[in-house]
Amino acid sequence: MFRKFSRAENIKTQSKVKSSEQRGIRAAILDQYPALETHIEDLLPKKGDTIVCKCKDYIQIILDPEGEFMFFQCRNGPFIPTLRLLHKYPDILPKFQVDRGAIRFVLGGSNVMCPGFTHDDGDLPADLPVDAPVIIKAFGKKHAMAIGQVKMSKGDILEKNKIVAAAKAGVVAPVNVFLESGPTGMEPAQTGFFQALGIATKITKGSIEVIKQFPLAIAGEPVGSSQAVLMTKMGMKPFLYGLKVINYFDGESMIDVAVLDIEDADIRECFTKAMQRVAAVGLKIGYPVAPAVPHMFVNAFRNLVALAIEADLDFKEAADIKDRIANPDKYGGEIGRASCRERV
């Protein structure tokens, strides 16, 4: 859409939004791009008018006070800044870097493939959530050339970037390789390779045909010289090689790479569960551990209120609850009585 964008053809309507909608747009943009907090008044002034353009394909564009495009949004997705805005505020998004060879493809509208990032001139930031907007830069260039959305994690990108390789004699096979039954396309004069390996064949229509599936390489074992020659003659490249991070070194120890996938939300969840268990144990054995103390105070107060009601005793904190029991009509009749019982 934006490669051949024109206001006359692509914009359906253009209007000023209400103040409540303007506040919602400001809040959403600041939530996505905290670095714009000091500039938001220049981009979307509170007392100024915010103009929104409705376009084709459920896209809306936010304009600045001067009428320049700032952000676009597809359906209810994130607000994505334009390149003009990114050139002015380049630090509001994380940056992905590709090699120079990818420039003409990206500018031509192509998606950025894994090799563009894993190239020696490419660069990948830390893991980002899927669909997060990012800046696409090229090696040696100052400004962003495109805006994209993450579709794979950093680990998946590194895992996908594998090189196809032929089998070589003596190399340990990473996977099992089988020669399937059927025609090979090789001439009858080359049956010696198959006979040396004990592969059952027959001649069909002037070419060698394998009668039964035969294993050429077993995972974890070295590839034989005859097997390697046969696979080369048949044009087989059965192995894939790539980089897979297993551990990383931090200070004085090796740490499992799975630690890199831990997020702040995971740590908070583990801490919350641990505190819940500590509080449960403290309440059960009557020991005042810190997480259990608030619950102990609440339970003690409930017991005091119950005792005050049964023994007709008075103390300041129980006065409201006793009044609800004595005068339920003041608090909604039966609803007030039920609420009071629940609180006790």
C-alpha positions in Angstrom: 0.0 0.0 0.0 2.6 2.6 1.1 4.9 2.0 -1.9 2.4 3.8 -4.2 0.5 5.7 -1.6 -1.5 8.8 -2.5 -3.9 10.8 -0.4 -6.5 10.9 -3.2 -6.6 7.2 -3.9 -5.9 5.6 -0.5 -7.6 7.9 2.0 -11.3 7.4 2.4 -12.1 9.9 5.1 -10.2 12.4 7.2 -11.6 13.9 10.4 -10.7 15.4 13.8 -11.2 13.0 16.7 -13.0 13.7 20.0 -10.9 14.6 23.0 -11.7 11.3 24.7 -10.4 9.4 21.6 -7.4 11.7 21.4 -6.5 10.8 25.1 -6.8 7.1 24.3 -4.5 7.5 21.3 -1.9 9.4 23.3 -2.0 6.9 26.1 -1.6 3.9 23.7 1.3 5.5 21.9 3.1 6.4 25.2 2.5 2.9 26.4 4.2 1.4 23.3 6.9 4.0 23.0 7.9 5.4 26.5 10.8 7.3 24.9 8.4 9.7 23.3 7.1 11.0 26.6 9.2 14.2 26.4 8.1 14.8 22.8 4.4 13.7 22.9 3.2 17.3 23.4 4.9 18.3 20.2 3.5 15.4 18.3 0.0 15.2 19.8 -0.7 18.4 21.9 -3.5 18.1 24.4 -5.1 21.3 23.4 -4.5 20.8 19.7 -6.6 18.8 17.1 -5.7 15.2 16.3 -6.5 14.2 12.8 -7.1 10.6 11.8 -7.3 9.3 8.2 -9.3 6.2 7.5 -7.8 4.2 4.6 -8.3 1.0 2.7 -7.7 -2.4 4.2 -8.8 -1.3 7.7 -5.8 1.0 8.1 -5.9 4.4 9.9 -3.2 7.0 10.0 -2.5 9.6 12.7 -1.3 13.0 11.5 0.7 15.6 13.4 -0.5 19.3 13.7 1.3 20.1 10.5 -0.5 17.4 8.6 2.4 14.9 8.3 1.9 11.2 8.7 3.2 10.0 12.1 1.7 6.6 13.0 -0.4 4.0 11.2 -2.5 1.2 12.7 -4.0 -1.9 11.0 -7.3 -2.9 12.7 -6.6 -3.0 16.5 -2.9 -3.7 16.1 -0.1 -1.6 17.5 0.6 2.0 16.4 3.6 1.8 14.0 5.6 4.9 13.4 6.4 6.1 9.9 10.0 6.2 8.6 9.9 10.1 8.7 9.2 9.9 12.4 11.9 7.2 13.1 14.5 9.4 11.4 13.6 12.1 13.8 13.4 9.9 16.9 15.6 6.8 16.1 15.7 5.4 19.6 12.0 4.6 20.2 12.3 1.0 18.7 14.8 -1.8 18.9 17.0 -2.2 15.9 17.6 -5.2 13.6 20.5 -5.0 11.2 20.9 -6.8 7.8 23.8 -7.0 5.4 24.2 -4.6 2.5 23.0 -7.3 0.0 19.5 -7.2 1.5 19.0 -3.5 0.9 17.5 -3.7 -2.6 15.3 -6.6 -1.7 13.9 -4.9 1.4 13.3 -1.6 -0.4 11.6 -3.6 -3.1 9.0 -4.9 -0.6 10.5 -8.3 0.3 10.4 -9.8 3.8 13.7 -10.0 5.6 14.8 -13.7 5.8 16.9 -15.3 8.5 20.2 -15.2 6.5 20.0 -11.4 6.4 20.2 -11.2 10.2 22.7 -14.1 10.7 25.2 -12.7 8.1 28.5 -11.4 9.5 27.2 -7.9 8.9 23.8 -8.6 10.4 22.8 -8.1 14.0 20.0 -9.4 16.2 18.9 -7.7 19.5 17.7 -9.7 22.5 14.5 -11.8 22.2 11.4 -9.7 21.4 7.8 -10.8 21.5 6.2 -11.9 18.2 4.6 -9.0 16.3 6.7 -6.4 18.1 7.5 -3.5 15.7 11.3 -3.0 15.0 13.6 -0.8 13.0 15.3 -2.5 10.0 18.8 -1.0 9.3 21.5 -1.9 6.9 25.1 -2.4 7.8 27.0 0.9 7.5 23.9 3.0 7.1 22.8 5.7 9.6 19.0 5.8 9.1 16.4 3.1 9.2 15.3 1.8 5.8 12.2 -0.1 6.9 9.9 -0.9 9.8 9.0 -4.5 10.4 7.3 -6.9 12.9 9.0 -9.8 14.6 7.7 -13.1 13.4 10.3 -15.5 15.0 12.3 -15.5 18.2 16.0 -15.0 18.1 16.6 -18.6 19.0 14.3 -19.8 16.1 16.1 -17.5 13.7 19.5 -19.0 14.6 18.0 -22.5 14.5 16.5 -22.0 11.0 19.7 -20.6 9.5 21.3 -23.9 8.5 23.6 -24.8 5.6 22.9 -27.7 3.3 26.0 -29.9 3.0 27.0 -33.1 1.2 28.2 -36.2 3.1 31.9 -36.6 3.4 33.8 -39.7 4.4 34.6 -39.9 8.1 32.2 -37.2 9.1 29.8 -38.1 11.9 26.3 -38.2 10.5 23.9 -35.9 12.4 20.8 -37.8 11.1 19.9 -41.1 9.5 20.1 -41.2 5.7 18.3 -43.8 3.6 18.4 -44.6 -0.1 14.8 -45.1 -1.0 13.6 -47.9 -3.4 13.0 -46.8 -6.9 14.9 -45.6 -10.0 18.2 -43.8 -9.5 18.8 -42.4 -13.0 22.3 -43.9 -13.0 23.6 -46.0 -15.9 24.0 -49.8 -15.6 27.8 -49.5 -15.8 27.8 -47.9 -12.3 26.2 -50.9 -10.5 29.6 -51.6 -8.8 29.0 -48.9 -6.2 25.7 -50.6 -5.2 27.2 -54.1 -5.2 30.1 -52.9 -3.0 27.5 -51.8 -0.4 25.3 -54.8 -0.8 22.4 -52.8 -2.2 19.9 -55.0 -4.1 19.3 -53.5 -7.6 17.9 -54.3 -11.0 18.1 -52.7 -14.4 14.9 -51.1 -15.6 14.6 -49.2 -18.9 18.4 -48.7 -19.1 18.9 -47.4 -15.6 19.6 -48.8 -12.1 16.6 -49.2 -9.8 16.9 -49.9 -6.1 14.7 -52.8 -5.0 14.6 -52.1 -1.2 15.3 -49.2 1.1 18.9 -49.2 2.3 20.6 -47.2 5.1 23.5 -45.1 3.9 24.4 -43.3 7.1 23.4 -43.9 10.8 23.1 -40.9 13.1 26.1 -40.7 15.5 28.3 -42.9 13.3 31.0 -41.9 10.8 30.0 -41.9 7.1 31.8 -44.6 5.0 33.9 -43.7 2.0 31.8 -45.8 -0.4 28.5 -44.3 1.0 29.9 -40.8 0.6 30.9 -41.4 -3.0 27.5 -42.9 -3.8 25.6 -40.0 -2.2 27.8 -37.5 -4.2 27.1 -39.3 -7.5 23.4 -39.2 -6.8 23.5 -35.5 -5.9 22.4 -36.1 -2.3 23.1 -33.4 0.3 21.4 -34.9 3.4 23.0 -32.9 6.2 22.1 -29.5 7.6 24.6 -27.6 9.7 23.8 -24.5 11.8 24.5 -22.8 15.1 22.6 -23.9 18.2 23.4 -22.3 21.5 23.5 -24.8 24.4 25.2 -22.9 27.2 26.6 -19.5 27.7 29.5 -18.3 29.9 28.7 -15.7 32.5 31.5 -14.7 34.8 32.7 -17.9 36.3 30.1 -20.5 35.3 28.3 -22.1 32.4 24.6 -21.4 32.3 21.9 -23.2 30.4 20.6 -21.2 27.5 17.0 -21.7 28.7 17.7 -19.0 31.3 17.7 -16.5 28.5 14.0 -17.2 27.9 13.0 -16.2 31.5 11.1 -12.9 31.6 10.2 -10.6 34.4 6.7 -11.9 34.5 8.0 -15.5 35.0 10.1 -14.3 38.0 7.1 -12.4 39.5 4.9 -15.5 39.1 7.5 -17.8 40.8 7.9 -15.3 43.6 4.1 -15.0 44.1 3.7 -18.8 44.2 6.5 -19.1 46.7 5.0 -16.4 49.0 1.6 -18.1 48.8 3.1 -21.4 49.9 5.1 -19.8 52.8 2.0 -18.0 53.9 -0.1 -21.2 53.8 2.5 -23.0 55.9 2.7 -20.1 58.4 -1.1 -20.0 58.8 -1.3 -23.8 59.2 1.4 -24.0 62.0 0.5 -20.6 63.5 4.0 -19.2 62.9 4.0 -15.4 62.1 6.1 -15.5 58.9 6.0 -12.2 57.0 3.7 -13.3 54.1 1.2 -14.8 56.7 1.0 -11.9 59.1 -1.6 -9.8 57.1 -3.8 -12.9 56.9 -3.3 -13.5 60.7 -4.5 -10.0 61.5 -7.6 -10.4 59.3 -8.5 -13.7 60.9 -7.9 -12.3 64.4 -10.2 -9.4 63.6 -12.8 -11.7 62.3 -12.7 -13.7 65.5 -12.9 -10.6 67.7 -15.9 -9.3 65.8 -17.6 -12.7 66.1 -16.9 -12.7 69.9 -18.2 -9.2 70.2 -21.5 -10.1 68.4 -22.0 -13.2 70.5 -21.1 -11.6 73.9 -22.7 -8.2 73.1 -19.4 -6.4 73.6 -18.5 -3.2 71.9 -15.3 -1.8 70.4 -14.8 0.9 67.8 -13.8 -1.3 64.8 -16.8 -3.6 65.2 -19.4 -0.9 65.4 -20.1 -0.7 61.7 -20.6 -4.4 61.3 -22.8 -4.6 64.4 -24.9 -1.7 63.1 -25.4 -3.6 59.7 -26.6 -6.6 61.6 -29.0 -4.6 63.8 -30.3 -2.4 61.0 -30.1 -4.4 57.7 -32.7 -2.1 56.1 -30.2 0.7 56.1 -27.9 -1.3 53.9 -30.3 -3.0 51.5 -32.3 -5.5 53.6 -31.3 -9.1 53.1 -28.4 -8.0 50.9 -27.0 -6.0 53.7 -27.4 -8.9 56.1 -25.7 -11.4 53.8 -22.9 -8.9 53.2 -22.4 -8.5 56.9 -22.2 -12.2 57.5 -19.6 -12.5 54.7 -17.5 -9.9 56.3 -17.6 -11.6 59.7 
